[in-house]
């Protein structure tokens, strides 16, 4: 099993959209039921929205691109996540700082390279963090989705190379 966890602050905008994008790509590529299967989840560093669905604007934006996320529910990242996920993909450095507060430096050091900024997988993007669209408008959600998609496609290519011997592609 190859496990990916997307992490943002509240788990109602960025991480559920990234979750939906990678889940959709995994289904299209046949990885959801492959050997090993690609398992995707998302979480937030805060507990503000635990149990809530994604922001309606995130649901609407993702839906416009054929990505369904209305079934997802927010949860807070756990210590167990640090051990059980192969890829812990954060939206911004503040997520790493918050996880360090929650779990301590030794556990975060142990997670090491498994914790990465999503946009590190999109070297053509001039940003390294995905801005939070929560306090913005519809255009901010569309811009966010575009950044997420570019990062997730790069992450997917990395996963295909490292976990599936490159035998999987988006073509």
C-alpha positions as CSV (number, residue, x, y, z in Angstrom):
1,X,0.0,0.0,0.0
2,X,1.3,3.5,-0.9
3,X,-0.3,6.1,1.4
4,X,-0.4,9.8,0.7
5,X,-1.7,12.4,3.3
6,X,-2.4,16.0,2.2
7,X,-2.2,18.5,5.1
8,X,-3.3,22.1,5.4
9,X,-4.7,24.1,8.3
10,X,-8.4,23.3,8.6
11,X,-8.8,20.4,6.1
12,X,-11.7,22.2,4.4
13,X,-10.1,23.9,1.3
14,X,-6.6,23.0,0.1
15,X,-6.0,19.5,1.4
16,X,-9.5,18.1,0.4
17,X,-9.1,19.5,-3.1
18,X,-5.6,17.9,-3.4
19,X,-7.1,14.7,-1.9
20,X,-9.8,14.7,-4.6
21,X,-7.3,15.5,-7.4
22,X,-5.0,12.6,-6.5
23,X,-7.9,10.2,-5.9
24,X,-9.3,11.0,-9.3
25,X,-5.9,10.5,-11.0
26,X,-5.4,7.2,-9.1
27,X,-8.8,6.0,-10.3
28,X,-8.1,7.0,-13.9
29,X,-4.7,5.2,-13.8
30,X,-6.0,2.1,-12.1
31,X,-4.0,2.7,-9.0
32,X,-6.8,2.7,-6.5
33,X,-7.1,-1.1,-6.9
34,X,-3.5,-1.8,-8.0
35,X,-0.9,-3.9,-6.2
36,X,0.0,-2.0,-4.2
37,X,-3.0,0.3,-4.0
38,X,-2.6,4.0,-3.8
39,X,-4.5,5.3,-0.7
40,X,-5.2,9.0,-0.4
41,X,-6.3,11.0,2.7
42,X,-6.3,14.5,4.0
43,X,-6.1,16.2,7.4
44,X,-5.7,19.6,9.0
45,X,-3.2,20.8,11.6
46,X,-6.1,22.4,13.6
47,X,-9.3,20.9,15.0
48,X,-11.5,23.8,14.0
49,X,-13.5,21.9,11.4
50,X,-13.3,18.3,12.5
51,X,-16.3,16.3,11.0
52,X,-17.3,19.1,8.6
53,X,-17.5,18.8,4.8
54,X,-15.1,20.9,2.7
55,X,-15.9,24.5,2.2
56,X,-18.8,24.9,-0.3
57,X,-16.5,26.9,-2.6
58,X,-14.0,24.1,-2.6
59,X,-16.7,21.6,-3.4
60,X,-18.0,23.8,-6.2
61,X,-14.6,24.5,-7.7
62,X,-13.4,20.9,-7.6
63,X,-16.7,19.8,-9.2
64,X,-16.2,22.2,-12.1
65,X,-13.0,20.2,-12.9
66,X,-14.7,16.8,-12.5
67,X,-13.3,16.2,-9.0
68,X,-15.8,15.1,-6.3
69,X,-14.9,16.0,-2.7
70,X,-18.4,16.5,-1.1
71,X,-18.1,13.1,0.7
72,X,-14.9,14.1,2.5
73,X,-14.9,15.2,6.2
74,X,-12.3,17.2,8.0
75,X,-10.1,15.6,10.5
76,X,-7.0,16.6,12.4
77,X,-3.6,15.1,11.7
78,X,-2.5,12.5,14.3
79,X,0.8,11.2,15.6
80,X,-0.1,7.8,14.0
81,X,-0.2,9.6,10.6
82,X,3.5,10.4,10.9
83,X,4.3,6.7,11.0
84,X,1.7,5.3,8.7
85,X,1.9,7.5,5.6
86,X,4.6,7.3,3.0
87,X,4.1,10.9,1.8
88,X,3.0,13.7,4.1
89,X,2.3,16.6,1.7
90,X,1.8,20.0,3.3
91,X,0.6,23.2,1.7
92,X,2.8,25.7,3.5
93,X,5.6,25.8,6.0
94,X,3.2,26.9,8.8
95,X,1.7,23.4,8.5
96,X,5.1,21.9,9.3
97,X,5.6,24.3,12.2
98,X,2.2,23.4,13.6
99,X,2.9,19.7,13.3
100,X,6.2,20.2,15.1
101,X,4.3,21.9,17.9
102,X,1.8,19.0,18.1
103,X,4.2,16.1,17.8
104,X,7.7,17.4,18.7
105,X,10.9,17.8,16.8
106,X,12.1,14.1,17.3
107,X,9.0,12.7,15.6
108,X,9.1,15.3,12.8
109,X,12.8,14.5,12.3
110,X,11.9,10.9,12.1
111,X,9.3,11.6,9.4
112,X,12.1,13.4,7.5
113,X,11.8,13.5,3.7
114,X,8.3,12.0,3.8
115,X,7.1,15.6,4.8
116,X,7.3,17.9,1.8
117,X,5.7,21.0,0.4
118,X,3.3,20.1,-2.4
119,X,4.7,22.6,-4.8
120,X,8.2,21.1,-4.5
121,X,6.7,18.6,-7.0
122,X,5.9,21.5,-9.4
123,X,9.3,23.1,-10.2
124,X,7.8,25.2,-13.0
125,X,5.5,27.0,-10.5
126,X,7.1,30.3,-9.1
127,X,5.6,29.7,-5.6
128,X,6.6,27.2,-3.1
129,X,3.5,27.4,-0.9
130,X,-0.2,27.0,-1.8
131,X,-2.0,30.2,-0.6
132,X,-5.1,29.6,1.5
133,X,-8.2,30.6,-0.4
134,X,-10.5,30.6,2.6
135,X,-10.7,34.4,3.0
136,X,-10.8,35.1,-0.7
137,X,-13.4,34.8,-3.4
138,X,-14.2,32.3,-6.1
139,X,-11.2,33.3,-8.2
140,X,-8.9,32.4,-5.3
141,X,-10.4,28.9,-5.2
142,X,-9.8,28.5,-8.9
143,X,-6.2,29.7,-8.6
144,X,-5.7,27.4,-5.7
145,X,-7.1,24.4,-7.6
146,X,-4.7,25.2,-10.5
147,X,-1.7,25.2,-8.1
148,X,-2.9,22.1,-6.4
149,X,-3.4,20.3,-9.7
150,X,0.1,21.2,-10.9
151,X,1.7,20.0,-7.7
152,X,-0.4,16.8,-7.6
153,X,0.5,15.9,-11.1
154,X,4.2,16.2,-10.2
155,X,3.6,14.1,-7.1
156,X,1.8,11.5,-9.1
157,X,4.7,11.3,-11.5
158,X,7.1,10.9,-8.5
159,X,4.9,8.1,-7.0
160,X,4.7,6.4,-10.4
161,X,8.5,6.4,-10.7
162,X,9.3,5.4,-7.1
163,X,6.5,3.0,-6.2
164,X,5.3,1.6,-9.6
165,X,8.6,1.5,-11.5
166,X,7.3,4.2,-13.8
167,X,4.8,1.7,-15.4
168,X,1.9,4.1,-14.7
169,X,1.3,7.4,-16.4
170,X,-1.5,10.0,-17.0
171,X,-1.5,9.4,-20.8
